[in-house]
Amino acid sequence: MAQQVRGVVAPGKGQPVRIETITVPDPGPGEAVVRIQACGVCHTDLHYREGGINDEFPFLLGHEAAGVVETVGDGVTEVAPGDFVVLNWRAVCGQCRACLRGRPWYCFDTHNAAQKMTLEDGTELSPALGIGAFADKTLVAAGQCTKVDAAAPPEVAGLLGCGVMAGIGAAINTGGVGRGDSVAVIGCGGGGAASVLGARLAGAAEIIAIDLDERKLATAASLGATHVVDARERDVVETVREMTGGFGADVVIEAVGRPETYEQAFYARDLAGTVVLVGVPTPEMRLELPLLDVFGRGGSLKSSWYGDCLPSRDFPMLIDLYLQGRLDLDAFVSETIALDGVEGAFEKMHHGDVLRSVVML
């Protein structure tokens, strides 16, 4: 039987979010209903509210979540009622050309629940990244549920659902950071701070954190950055080169998503080095680089979509590292808030006051 629960809805472009009663249908084949315990307030949710993703309003926001599976539909074998899960926004199909070539993290046919959640009047909702987890319960494809150790607090576990996984994966999976490498991270918000953590996990010798905010630089240092650079006071490219023997970093991770900072990343890398874009740009942004420089510097220019992660592989591993005390995920939880605090969390995010506000349900 369909259930009515609370959810945070973005009704139109740039309009404040509001709590609405939403209808969650029973799970159909391949679907699951998850009782949400915690959901991080991610910049992508703000992009949705501002119309920066698409214009399919109204949106049911929230996607960086952990909770407990309540019910499952026919044919579901991945999870069962009672399982503690982290939600992911890329349910791997197993049948596309990427999956069949053994590269499921590039899956070209990821999917979401087939049924729609609605407002009380029947208006269909567009769930953010196919999840919609600023709600007491949500409907997802069962493949979007990744079972992890229930000993992890939900406010921490849920962070792997987006920003933290994107940053760690940008360093380890996409950037291929190895032992002894030099790494520069431009932008030390949630994704950039996680990139610093990922570079440390991978054994980088030098980790240069770059930002305009002293608070974010301090956090990056606490997570393993060996150098911090205030971009208000120093030229980013020249400084990175100075700190790397005049050469540039082996891997530069751009975690802002702007043409200006991407250009800095491009020129701050060593010859044959790697640039990884993990910051999310907006549709109108354009990049201009001399094609001769792209050719002459060699190396790789990569985009990291979700940290090139495979949730079934990466989420349990990272939770295990956290429980062993080897991965400081607690540092990312700046505050916990109630469901009605999302709009205020967006404002704090805008001013750089938090790494993550986490809604507790």
C-alpha positions in Angstrom: 0.0 0.0 0.0 1.3 3.5 -0.9 2.6 5.6 2.0 2.5 9.3 2.6 5.6 10.8 4.1 7.4 14.2 4.5 9.8 15.4 1.8 11.7 18.5 0.9 10.6 19.8 -2.5 12.0 22.5 -4.8 8.9 23.8 -6.5 10.5 26.1 -9.1 13.7 27.7 -10.3 15.4 29.6 -7.5 12.4 29.3 -5.1 12.9 28.3 -1.5 12.4 24.7 -0.7 9.4 23.5 1.3 8.3 20.4 3.2 5.5 18.7 1.4 3.5 15.5 1.9 4.6 13.0 -0.8 3.3 9.7 -1.8 5.7 6.8 -2.0 4.3 3.8 -3.9 4.9 0.1 -3.0 8.1 -1.1 -4.7 7.6 -2.7 -8.1 9.8 -5.3 -9.7 13.5 -4.4 -9.1 12.6 -1.6 -6.7 13.0 -0.9 -3.0 11.6 1.4 -0.4 14.2 2.7 2.0 13.6 4.4 5.3 16.1 7.3 5.4 18.1 7.8 8.5 20.5 10.6 7.3 21.1 12.6 4.2 23.9 15.1 3.5 23.1 18.5 1.9 25.2 18.5 -1.2 25.9 21.3 -3.7 24.2 19.3 -6.4 20.9 19.7 -4.5 21.4 23.5 -4.7 22.2 23.1 -8.4 18.8 21.4 -8.8 17.0 24.1 -6.9 18.6 26.8 -9.0 17.7 25.0 -12.3 21.4 24.3 -13.0 20.7 20.6 -13.8 17.5 20.7 -15.8 14.0 22.2 -15.5 12.0 19.2 -14.6 10.4 20.8 -11.5 9.2 20.0 -8.9 12.2 18.2 -7.6 12.3 15.9 -4.5 15.8 16.9 -3.3 18.4 14.9 -1.4 20.6 12.0 -2.6 23.6 11.6 -0.3 21.9 9.2 2.1 21.9 6.1 4.3 19.0 4.2 5.7 17.3 0.8 6.1 15.6 -1.2 3.5 11.9 -1.4 4.4 10.4 -3.4 1.5 11.5 -4.8 -1.9 9.7 -5.6 -5.1 9.7 -8.8 -7.1 13.0 -10.1 -8.3 15.2 -8.2 -5.9 18.1 -10.2 -4.7 20.7 -7.5 -4.0 19.2 -6.4 -0.7 16.6 -7.5 1.8 14.3 -5.7 4.3 16.4 -4.7 7.4 19.6 -4.2 5.5 21.6 -1.0 6.3 22.4 0.6 3.0 24.1 3.6 1.4 22.2 4.9 -1.6 24.0 5.5 -4.9 22.9 7.3 -8.0 24.4 4.8 -10.5 22.7 1.4 -10.4 25.0 -0.7 -12.7 23.1 -2.5 -15.4 25.5 -5.4 -16.0 24.6 -5.6 -19.7 25.9 -2.5 -21.5 29.2 -2.4 -23.5 31.1 -1.0 -20.5 29.8 -3.6 -18.1 30.5 -6.5 -20.5 34.1 -5.2 -21.0 34.6 -5.5 -17.2 34.4 -1.7 -16.6 31.1 -1.4 -14.7 32.1 1.9 -13.1 31.6 3.4 -16.6 28.2 1.8 -17.0 26.3 3.5 -19.8 22.8 2.4 -18.8 22.4 3.1 -15.1 18.8 3.2 -14.0 16.4 4.4 -11.4 13.0 3.3 -10.1 10.4 3.0 -12.8 7.6 4.3 -10.7 7.2 8.0 -9.7 6.7 9.5 -6.3 4.1 12.3 -6.3 2.7 15.2 -4.4 -0.7 14.7 -2.7 -2.5 16.1 -5.8 -0.8 13.5 -8.1 1.9 15.8 -9.5 4.9 13.7 -10.4 8.2 14.5 -8.6 11.7 14.4 -10.1 13.9 12.8 -7.5 17.4 14.4 -7.4 19.8 12.0 -9.1 17.1 9.4 -9.1 17.0 9.2 -5.3 15.1 12.0 -3.5 16.3 11.3 0.0 15.3 14.5 1.9 12.3 12.4 2.9 11.2 10.0 5.6 11.2 7.2 2.9 12.1 7.0 -0.7 11.6 4.7 -3.7 14.7 3.6 -5.6 16.0 0.9 -7.9 17.3 -1.9 -5.8 20.7 -1.6 -7.5 20.9 1.9 -6.0 21.2 0.3 -2.5 24.6 -0.8 -1.4 24.7 -2.8 1.8 27.4 -1.8 4.3 28.3 -2.5 7.9 25.5 -1.2 10.2 28.1 -0.3 12.8 28.8 2.9 10.9 26.7 5.9 11.9 24.2 6.8 9.2 25.3 10.5 9.1 28.8 9.3 8.2 27.9 6.4 5.9 25.6 8.5 3.8 28.4 10.8 2.8 29.8 8.1 0.6 26.7 8.4 -1.5 28.1 11.4 -3.4 30.6 14.1 -2.4 33.1 12.2 -0.3 33.1 9.2 -2.7 33.5 11.6 -5.7 36.6 13.2 -4.1 38.3 10.1 -2.8 37.6 8.4 -6.1 38.9 11.4 -8.1 42.3 10.8 -6.5 42.4 7.0 -6.3 40.3 5.8 -9.2 40.4 8.5 -11.8 43.7 10.2 -11.0 45.5 7.0 -10.3 47.5 8.7 -7.5 50.4 6.4 -6.4 53.0 6.2 -3.7 55.4 9.2 -3.8 53.3 11.3 -6.2 52.8 15.0 -5.9 49.1 16.1 -5.9 47.5 19.5 -6.0 43.9 20.0 -5.1 42.2 23.2 -6.2 39.1 23.9 -4.1 38.8 22.4 -0.7 35.1 22.2 -0.1 33.6 18.8 0.5 34.8 17.2 -2.7 38.2 18.8 -2.6 38.8 17.9 1.0 37.8 14.3 0.2 40.3 14.4 -2.7 43.0 15.3 -0.2 42.0 12.4 2.0 42.1 10.1 -1.1 45.5 11.3 -2.1 46.7 10.6 1.4 45.2 7.1 1.4 47.0 6.4 -1.9 50.4 7.4 -0.5 51.1 10.7 -2.1 54.3 12.3 -0.9 53.1 15.9 -1.4 49.5 17.1 -1.2 49.1 20.8 -2.0 45.7 22.2 -0.9 44.5 25.4 -2.6 41.6 27.6 -1.7 40.5 31.1 -0.9 39.1 30.2 2.6 41.4 29.8 5.5 38.9 27.5 7.3 38.9 25.1 4.3 42.6 25.1 4.1 42.8 24.3 7.8 40.5 21.3 7.3 42.6 20.1 4.3 45.7 20.3 6.5 44.0 18.2 9.2 43.1 15.6 6.5 46.6 15.2 5.2 47.6 18.1 3.1 51.3 18.8 3.4 51.1 22.3 2.0 48.3 24.9 1.9 48.1 27.8 -0.5 45.8 30.8 -0.1 44.9 31.7 -3.7 44.1 35.3 -2.6 47.8 35.8 -1.8 49.8 33.6 -4.2 49.8 32.7 -7.9 48.5 29.2 -8.0 50.5 27.9 -11.0 53.8 29.4 -9.9 53.3 28.3 -6.3 52.6 24.6 -7.2 55.6 24.6 -9.5 57.8 26.0 -6.8 56.6 23.3 -4.4 57.3 20.6 -6.8 60.9 21.4 -7.9 59.8 23.7 -10.7 58.0 21.0 -12.6 54.3 21.0 -11.5 52.3 18.3 -9.8 51.9 14.7 -11.0 48.1 15.0 -10.5 46.0 18.1 -10.2 42.4 17.8 -9.1 40.1 20.6 -9.9 37.3 20.5 -7.4 35.6 23.9 -8.1 34.2 23.4 -11.6 35.1 26.8 -13.2 37.0 27.6 -16.4 39.5 29.8 -14.5 40.4 27.1 -12.0 40.5 24.4 -14.6 43.1 26.5 -16.6 45.1 26.8 -13.4 45.0 23.0 -13.0 46.1 22.5 -16.6 49.2 24.6 -16.2 50.0 23.5 -12.6 50.6 19.9 -13.7 53.9 18.4 -14.7 54.6 17.4 -18.3 52.7 14.2 -19.0 50.8 14.8 -15.7 47.1 14.3 -15.1 44.3 16.8 -14.6 41.1 15.5 -13.0 37.9 17.6 -13.1 35.6 16.7 -10.2 34.0 20.1 -9.6 30.6 20.4 -11.3 30.3 23.2 -13.9 27.1 24.8 -15.0 25.8 24.5 -18.6 26.9 28.0 -19.8 30.5 27.6 -18.9 33.1 27.4 -21.7 36.8 26.6 -21.7 39.5 28.0 -24.0 43.0 26.5 -24.1 45.6 26.7 -26.8 45.4 23.4 -28.6 49.2 23.4 -29.1 49.5 23.4 -25.3 47.1 20.5 -25.0 49.2 18.6 -27.5 52.6 19.7 -26.3 52.2 19.0 -22.6 51.0 15.4 -23.1 49.5 13.5 -20.2 45.8 13.1 -19.5 42.8 15.4 -19.0 40.1 13.5 -17.3 36.6 14.0 -15.8 35.7 12.1 -12.7 32.1 11.2 -12.6 31.2 10.0 -9.1 34.9 9.3 -8.6 34.7 6.4 -11.2 33.5 4.3 -8.3 31.8 1.0 -8.2 29.5 1.2 -5.2 29.4 -2.5 -4.5 33.2 -2.5 -4.3 34.1 0.9 -2.9 31.4 1.7 -0.3 31.9 -1.4 1.9 35.7 -1.0 1.7 35.6 2.7 2.8 33.2 2.0 5.6 35.6 -0.8 6.8 38.5 1.7 6.7 36.4 4.2 8.7 35.5 1.5 11.4 39.2 0.6 11.6 40.0 4.3 12.4 42.0 4.7 9.1 39.5 7.1 7.3 38.4 10.2 9.1 34.9 10.6 7.7 33.7 12.3 10.9 35.6 15.4 9.9 33.1 16.1 7.1 30.0 16.3 9.3 29.9 20.0 10.2 26.4 19.8 11.8 23.3 17.7 11.9 20.0 19.3 11.2 16.3 18.6 11.0 14.4 18.2 7.7 13.2 21.8 7.9 16.8 23.1 8.0 17.7 22.4 4.3 17.2 26.0 3.1 19.3 27.3 5.9 22.0 24.7 5.1 22.1 26.0 1.5 22.8 29.5 2.9 25.7 28.2 5.1 27.1 26.3 2.1 27.0 29.5 0.0 29.1 31.3 2.6 31.5 28.4 3.1 30.5 27.8 6.7 30.2 24.0 6.5 31.7 21.0 4.8 28.5 19.1 5.2 25.2 19.7 6.9 23.5 16.4 7.4 19.7 16.0 7.8 18.8 13.4 10.4 15.5 11.7 10.2 
